[in-house]
């Protein structure tokens, strides 16, 4: 019956939320790490310790008015390193007009 299906779905949902990890399908996120790195990607899984898995991840490196996105692919983040996780609004994700996108090689040359 419909009520037994709803009850079963509720139980399964509660078990998922209290289990060790949760599969999540969200938009693009920004993750700020303790060492100052900024990662962006799609959150695919997380757990109660803030361990997270980002798909299509990249690290945004900013040096002065220059920036680049270093592709990382599928990336696992240990929760103890997470300072902040926030969802990005793709329609409003704009950098200030003075920022210039450069290659990874250029950003490494400038930063070292």
C-alpha positions as CSV (number, residue, x, y, z in Angstrom):
1,X,0.0,0.0,0.0
2,X,1.0,3.7,-0.3
3,X,1.4,4.2,3.4
4,X,3.7,1.2,3.7
5,X,5.8,2.5,0.8
6,X,6.1,6.0,2.4
7,X,7.1,4.3,5.8
8,X,9.7,2.2,4.1
9,X,11.1,5.3,2.2
10,X,11.2,7.2,5.5
11,X,13.1,4.4,7.2
12,X,15.6,4.1,4.3
13,X,16.1,7.9,4.3
14,X,16.7,7.9,8.0
15,X,19.2,5.1,7.7
16,X,21.1,7.0,5.0
17,X,21.3,10.1,7.1
18,X,22.6,8.3,10.1
19,X,25.0,6.1,8.2
20,X,28.7,6.8,7.7
21,X,28.3,8.6,4.5
22,X,25.7,10.2,2.3
23,X,25.6,10.3,-1.5
24,X,24.7,13.8,-2.6
25,X,24.1,15.4,-6.0
26,X,24.3,19.2,-5.8
27,X,25.5,22.1,-7.8
28,X,29.0,23.4,-7.9
29,X,30.6,24.1,-4.5
30,X,33.5,26.1,-3.2
31,X,35.6,24.4,-0.4
32,X,38.0,26.6,1.5
33,X,40.8,24.5,3.1
34,X,42.8,25.2,6.2
35,X,46.0,25.8,4.2
36,X,44.2,28.5,2.2
37,X,43.5,26.5,-1.0
38,X,40.2,27.1,-2.7
39,X,38.7,24.0,-4.4
40,X,35.6,24.0,-6.7
41,X,33.7,21.0,-7.9
42,X,30.4,19.0,-7.6
43,X,29.8,17.4,-4.3
44,X,29.2,13.7,-4.7
45,X,29.5,12.4,-1.1
46,X,30.1,13.5,2.4
47,X,30.0,12.1,5.9
48,X,29.5,13.3,9.5
49,X,33.2,14.3,9.8
50,X,33.0,16.7,6.7
51,X,35.0,14.2,4.6
52,X,33.9,15.0,1.1
53,X,34.3,13.8,-2.5
54,X,34.3,16.4,-5.2
55,X,33.8,15.4,-8.9
56,X,35.3,17.6,-11.6
57,X,37.3,19.4,-9.0
58,X,39.7,22.2,-9.7
59,X,41.9,24.4,-7.5
60,X,41.6,28.1,-8.1
61,X,44.9,29.8,-7.6
62,X,45.0,33.6,-7.4
63,X,48.2,35.6,-7.5
64,X,47.6,39.4,-7.6
65,X,45.3,40.1,-10.5
66,X,46.0,36.7,-12.1
67,X,44.1,33.4,-11.6
68,X,43.9,29.9,-13.0
69,X,41.9,26.8,-12.3
70,X,44.1,23.7,-11.9
71,X,42.1,20.6,-12.8
72,X,42.1,17.9,-10.1
73,X,39.4,15.5,-11.3
74,X,37.8,13.3,-8.6
75,X,39.1,14.6,-5.3
76,X,38.7,13.3,-1.8
77,X,38.9,16.0,1.0
78,X,39.7,15.0,4.6
79,X,37.1,16.8,6.9
80,X,39.7,18.1,9.4
81,X,41.1,20.4,6.6
82,X,37.7,21.9,5.7
83,X,37.1,25.5,6.9
84,X,34.1,26.4,4.8
85,X,31.8,24.7,2.2
86,X,29.5,26.9,0.2
87,X,27.3,26.4,-2.9
88,X,28.3,28.6,-5.9
89,X,25.6,30.4,-7.9
90,X,26.7,29.6,-11.4
91,X,24.7,32.6,-12.8
92,X,26.5,35.0,-10.5
93,X,29.9,33.4,-10.4
94,X,31.9,36.3,-11.7
95,X,35.4,37.5,-10.9
96,X,36.2,41.2,-10.7
97,X,36.9,42.8,-14.1
98,X,40.5,43.4,-13.3
99,X,41.2,39.6,-12.9
100,X,43.0,37.9,-15.8
101,X,42.8,34.2,-16.5
102,X,46.2,32.7,-17.2
103,X,47.7,29.2,-17.8
104,X,48.9,26.9,-15.0
105,X,52.5,27.4,-16.2
106,X,52.1,31.2,-16.0
107,X,50.6,31.2,-12.5
108,X,53.4,28.9,-11.3
109,X,56.1,31.1,-12.8
110,X,54.6,34.2,-11.1
111,X,54.0,32.6,-7.7
112,X,57.5,31.1,-7.2
